Amino acid sequence: MRYTVEITINLPRARVIELFDSFENLKKWQEGLQEIEHLSGEPGQPGAKTRLLYDMGRRRVEMVETIISRDLPAEFSGTYDAQGVHNIVRNSFIDQGDSTRWLMDTEFQFSGFMRIMAFFMRRGSFEKQTRQSMQAFKDFAESA
């Protein structure tokens, strides 16, 4: 399953990147994020791995982020692996002067039991969650 979501943030790209490119800020806009643990590689650089632990109501989700590419301020890509789910994310930040257009291209690959679950889940619910996360960052950034 692959889709792209975009949002415009009413801040210059340099400020958006400053806020986006900070482990300290993640808990301020990523709902349910409880723990961040650097696992390997140079933090924030291609090849680096970070464990992220989320509390999502009645369940806890652990995933490992692996940075694929870092070409800021234009682009940041990574993979996010959780049990039965491999997520590839490419973030693009387009300079529009006083605002920034953020595009998130997302691809989900499922295995095992999650492949069966994904069959019953609607694509729109994935896009909605992505849009909510992007909106949370926009709200955080514009009020910071």
C-alpha positions in Angstrom: 0.0 0.0 0.0 1.4 3.3 -1.1 0.2 6.9 -0.8 1.3 10.5 -0.4 0.0 13.1 2.0 0.9 16.8 2.0 0.4 19.8 4.2 1.5 23.4 4.2 3.3 24.8 7.3 3.2 28.5 7.7 6.9 28.8 8.5 10.0 29.2 6.4 11.7 25.9 5.5 14.8 26.6 7.7 12.6 26.8 10.8 10.5 23.8 9.9 13.7 21.7 9.5 15.1 23.0 12.7 12.0 21.8 14.6 11.6 18.6 12.6 15.3 17.5 12.9 15.3 17.2 16.7 14.9 14.1 18.8 13.9 16.4 21.7 10.9 17.6 19.8 9.5 14.2 18.8 7.5 13.7 22.0 6.0 17.2 21.6 4.1 16.2 18.5 4.2 12.4 18.0 1.2 11.1 19.9 1.9 8.2 22.3 5.7 8.3 21.9 7.1 7.1 25.3 10.7 6.2 24.7 13.5 6.9 22.2 16.6 4.8 22.3 19.6 5.2 19.9 20.7 1.7 18.9 23.5 2.2 16.4 25.2 4.4 13.9 25.8 8.2 14.0 22.5 9.7 15.3 20.5 11.4 12.6 22.7 10.1 9.8 22.1 7.4 7.1 22.3 4.0 8.6 21.5 5.1 12.2 19.0 3.0 14.0 16.7 4.2 16.8 14.1 2.3 18.8 10.8 4.1 19.3 8.2 2.9 21.8 4.6 4.1 21.5 1.7 3.7 23.9 -1.4 3.4 21.7 -4.2 2.9 24.1 -4.4 -0.7 25.1 -1.3 -1.7 23.2 2.3 -0.8 23.0 4.1 -0.6 19.7 7.8 -0.9 19.3 9.5 0.1 16.1 13.0 0.6 14.8 13.7 3.6 12.6 16.6 3.2 10.1 17.6 6.4 8.3 18.0 5.8 4.6 18.9 9.3 3.4 19.3 12.7 4.9 19.5 15.6 2.4 18.1 18.4 4.5 16.6 20.8 4.1 15.1 19.1 1.0 14.5 15.5 2.0 14.7 12.9 4.8 13.9 9.2 4.4 13.7 6.2 6.6 12.2 2.8 7.3 10.1 2.0 10.3 9.9 -1.7 11.3 7.5 -3.2 13.7 6.1 -6.7 14.1 4.8 -7.6 10.7 5.0 -4.1 9.3 7.8 -2.5 7.2 7.1 1.2 6.5 9.2 3.2 4.0 8.8 7.0 4.4 10.2 9.8 2.2 9.7 13.3 3.6 10.1 16.2 1.1 10.2 19.8 2.2 9.5 22.4 -0.5 10.5 26.0 0.2 7.7 28.4 -0.5 9.2 31.6 1.0 7.2 32.2 4.2 5.7 28.7 4.2 6.9 25.1 3.6 5.1 22.4 1.7 5.7 19.0 3.3 5.0 15.9 1.3 5.2 12.5 2.9 5.3 9.5 0.6 4.6 6.3 2.5 4.7 2.7 1.6 3.6 -0.1 3.9 4.6 -3.7 3.4 3.0 -6.4 5.6 4.0 -9.9 6.6 2.6 -12.7 8.7 -0.5 -12.0 10.6 -0.4 -8.3 9.8 -0.8 -9.2 6.1 -4.2 -10.7 7.0 -5.1 -7.7 9.2 -4.1 -5.3 6.5 -6.5 -7.0 4.1 -9.4 -5.9 6.4 -8.1 -2.4 7.2 -9.0 0.4 4.9 -6.3 2.4 3.1 -8.1 5.6 4.2 -7.4 4.8 7.9 -3.7 4.8 7.2 -3.8 8.0 5.3 -5.9 9.6 8.1 -3.4 8.6 10.7 -0.5 10.1 8.6 -2.5 13.3 8.1 -3.1 13.6 11.8 0.5 13.1 12.6 1.5 15.8 10.0 -1.1 18.1 11.4 0.2 17.6 14.9 3.7 18.6 13.7 2.3 21.7 11.9 0.4 22.7 15.1 3.5 22.2 17.2 5.8 24.1 14.8 3.5 27.0 14.2 3.1 27.5 18.0 6.8 27.0 18.9 
